Amino acid sequence: LYARFGFRPVGLRPRYYSDNGEDALIMTTDRLDSPEMQDRMRLLAKHYGSLPMATDDLDRAEAQG
C-alpha cells in the first residue's frame, strides 16, 4: 500500500507497539518538491481524482470549530 504512494522503509523501531510488541517501520518518501514525487502525485491525482492538500484538512477542522 505505502509503496504505491512512494514510501519506502528506512528504519525499524523494535517492539514499538505496546499492545502486542510489534515492530514499527520508519517510512519516508523523496522530497515532495522533487520531480519524481511531483510526477507520482500527478499520476495519483489522475487515477484517484484530486488529492487533498494538508491545508484542506486544517481549514475543515477550523470550520467545524
C-alpha positions as CSV (number, residue, x, y, z in Angstrom):
1,L,0.0,0.0,0.0
2,Y,2.6,2.6,1.0
3,A,4.9,1.8,-1.9
4,R,2.2,2.8,-4.3
5,F,2.3,6.3,-2.8
6,G,6.1,6.5,-2.9
7,F,7.0,5.5,0.6
8,R,10.0,3.2,1.3
9,P,11.3,1.8,4.6
10,V,14.4,3.4,6.1
11,G,14.4,2.0,9.6
12,L,12.8,-0.1,12.3
13,R,11.6,0.7,15.8
14,P,11.7,-2.6,17.6
15,R,8.7,-3.5,19.9
16,Y,7.2,-0.1,19.2
17,Y,3.6,-1.0,19.7
18,S,2.9,-1.6,23.4
19,D,-0.3,-3.7,22.9
20,N,1.5,-6.5,21.1
21,G,5.2,-5.6,20.9
22,E,5.1,-5.4,17.1
23,D,7.9,-3.6,15.4
24,A,7.2,-0.4,13.5
25,L,8.7,0.5,10.2
26,I,10.0,4.1,9.7
27,M,9.0,5.1,6.2
28,T,9.8,8.1,4.1
29,T,9.4,9.5,0.5
30,D,11.5,11.5,-1.8
31,R,11.2,15.3,-1.2
32,L,7.6,16.3,-2.2
33,D,9.0,19.0,-4.4
34,S,11.3,16.6,-6.3
35,P,10.5,15.9,-10.0
36,E,9.9,12.2,-9.2
37,M,7.4,12.9,-6.4
38,Q,5.7,15.6,-8.5
39,D,5.3,13.0,-11.3
40,R,4.0,10.4,-8.9
41,M,1.5,12.8,-7.3
42,R,0.2,13.8,-10.8
43,L,-0.3,10.2,-11.7
44,L,-2.1,9.5,-8.4
45,A,-4.3,12.5,-8.8
46,K,-5.2,11.4,-12.3
47,H,-6.0,7.9,-11.1
48,Y,-7.8,8.8,-7.8
49,G,-9.1,12.3,-8.6
50,S,-8.0,15.4,-6.8
51,L,-5.7,14.8,-3.9
52,P,-6.4,16.7,-0.7
53,M,-3.8,19.2,0.5
54,A,-2.8,19.4,4.1
55,T,-4.3,22.9,4.4
56,D,-7.7,21.5,3.3
57,D,-7.8,19.4,6.4
58,L,-6.8,22.3,8.6
59,D,-9.5,24.5,7.0
60,R,-12.1,21.9,7.6
61,A,-11.1,21.4,11.2
62,E,-11.3,25.1,11.9
63,A,-14.7,25.4,10.2
64,Q,-16.0,22.7,12.5
65,G,-14.8,24.7,15.5
